[in-house]
Amino acid sequence: MLEKRRVFKHVLIFSVQSNSPKPESCVNCAKMTIQMKCVMWTCISILVLSIIVSSKAEGELSKTSNQPTTNTSADVKSKISLNSTNNPTATTNSKDAVSVALQKCAEYANYRYVKKLQPPMAGKPEQSFNTMDCANVEPLIVGGIQAKPKEYPHMALIGSGSSFEKVSWNCGGSLISEKFVLSLARCHQDVSLHGPTQWVLLGDLKVNSKTDDAKPAVYKIKKVYQHPNYTSKSRLHDIALFELNTTVEMSPYVRPACLYTSTSVPVNTTGKITGWGRTSAVERTSDHLLKASISFLDDKKCVENFGNDYDPNSMICAGEFVHGADTCPGDSGGPLQKPVDKQVCMWNILGITSFGSAICGDMETPGAYTKVAFYLEWIKNIVWP
């Protein structure tokens, strides 16, 4: 700082001396005096400005030098806070997107009813009436058990194969409208052994059985919408919409689910995971649709386990540390859900099964789920434009 002041002092002196009038040119003294004053004021202005900038820079340097350079146990919480406020991909859902999602949920609730005929009685003509035909949501039970018929009518299987006879079911999914299934972006890929991903199975319960209480229907995929920010090199923005080639036929076995509209996750409550995936890390995939209860956890649990792979803004942390209920390979893309308030037989999709421990069912490791509400605006613009 002192060296800068000396430099500008010498510049000022030099400027004054170099502009001093000579005796033989005193005729122009007045004009040259004005010029000399202008130079002096310019130098003074530069000097003052330099002092201010230098003082500010030294102050910032002093503050920076006092900051710790090593990580502490508090870094997890600060990282969550930082991600929540400075994430460049964070979005705010419009009131329109929330309103449309809630409106569609109310519409889909009507699919619970089927028309039945009442035979003529006492001379009265035959009459029709609507009655609810669905599996009521039972209290959440921890541990994987078999789902009941009609209990999860939004459940889907997504498969690859050049023909349906050679299909391989790779991922789960959720029917969210008459023509769209919600799943992971990475479920859309060319599988060299089986062919492209192009099949969706709805309304099934036990995949390889023809005697179970189910009404399976196969649909072909017309188009896949991967999130524009998704890349195969990252776990972020792992979400996709699978458009079917025809409108789905609704029944008690096939009905869209609702979308959870709040980005605030109900921590310390329980939700339900469903799928046909493996029952453990070493077992084969399940033939029967299974369900299990898990708890919504604080984001720091997943940050501690997955580091930068976990984003608190766009993901949900969930797991079960007592009984080891978990999703396994084959469950990817399936829903993490909760019952809709005051709506019997209706489910809200909060998350999409994404990734977790290399050994599924590990009681020490939670799972990460794509947060559906974070992408509500993107979903609305494609499914309900």
Residue, then its C-alpha position, 0 to 999 in steps of 0.5 A: m500500500l505504501e509503495k503505491r502512494r510513493v509511485f503516484k507522488h512521483v507521477l504528480i511531481f513529474s507532471v507538475q515539472s513537465n508542464s511548468p512554463k518557460p520564461e520565453s513563453c509567458v505569453n501562454c502562461a494562463k493557458m498552460t496553468i489551466q492545463m497543469k491544473c487539469v493534469m494535477w486533478t487527474c493524478i489526484s483522482i487516480l491516486v484516491l481511487s487506487i487507495i480505495v480499491s487497494s484497501k478493499a482488496e486487502g480487507e477481502l484478503s484478510k477475511t479470506s485468510n481467516q477462513p478454515t481450509t479443511n472440512t469438518s463434520a458440519d460440512v454435510k449440513s452446510k452442503i445441504s444448505l448451499n445446494s438448496t439455495n444455489n443449485p442452478t438447476a433448481t426450479t419453482n413449480s407454477k401454480d398452474a402446474v400444481s393446479v393441473a396435477l391436483q385436477k387430474c388426480a381428482e379425475y383419475a379418482n373417478y376411475r375407481y368406480v365401475k357401472k353395474l346392473q341391478p336386475p329388475m325387481a317388483g316390476k321395476p326396470e333394470q337399473s345401473f349404478n356405480t360402485m367402487d371396485c378397488a383394493n383399499v389401502e391397508p396400514l403400512i407394513v414393514g418388510g416385503i410382502q405380496a401386493k393385493p390385486k387392484e392395490y397398485p393399478h398404476m404399476a408398470l413394467i418397462g421392457s426391451g426386446s425386438s418382439f414381445e415374445k423376447v421381451s426382458w423386463n428391466c425397470g418399473g414405472s408408474l402410469i400417470s395419465e391415459k398415455f404416459v408412464l413415469s420412470l427413470a431416464r436410464c431405463h431407456q437404453d438399447v440393450s444389445l442382448h434384447g433390443p431397444t426399450q419399447w414395451v410397457l406392461l400394465g395391470d399385472l400382478k404375477v407376471n408369469s401366471k394366467t390364473d392370478d386376479a389380474k388383467p395384464a395389457v401390453y402397450k408399445i412405446k411411441k416416444v421417450y422424453q428424457h429430462p434435457n439435463y440428464t446424462s449417463k455420466s451422472r445420477l442427476h435428473d434421472i427421470a423420463l416419460f414414456e408415451l404409449n402408442t395408444t390410450v390406455e383402457m381403464s379398469p379396476y386393474v389399470r388406473p393412473a396415480c397422482l403426483y405429489t405437488s410439494t417439494s417438501v418431503p414429510v420426514n419421519t413418516t413412512g411411504k411404500i415402495t413396490g416392484w418386481g425386483r430381486t428380494s435380496a442381492v443374490e435372489r432372482t427377480s420376483d414373479h409377484l408384485l411386492k410392497a414394503s414400507i420405508s421411512f422418509l429420512d433427512d437429506k444428510k443421511c444420503v449426503e453422508n453415504f453418496g456425497n456429490d451423487y446425491d442432490p437434496n433439491s431433486m432427490i428424496c432420501a428414504g430407507e428402513f434401518v430396522h427390518g432392512a426393507d429396500t429396493c433392489p435391481g429390477d425395482s429401478g423406475g418404480p414408485l415411492q408413494k403415499p396414500v392420497d389424503k381422504q381418497v380411498c384407493m389412491w396413491n401419490i407418487l413422491g419419488i422414483t426408485s433411483f440408486g442405493s447401496a451395492i448390497c440392497g437391503d443393507m440396513e446401514t445405507p438409505g436409498a435415493y429417489t428422484k423427487v417428482a415434485f421437483y420436475l412437476e413443471w417439466i412433466k406438466n408441459i409434456v403430459w398435460p400441455 
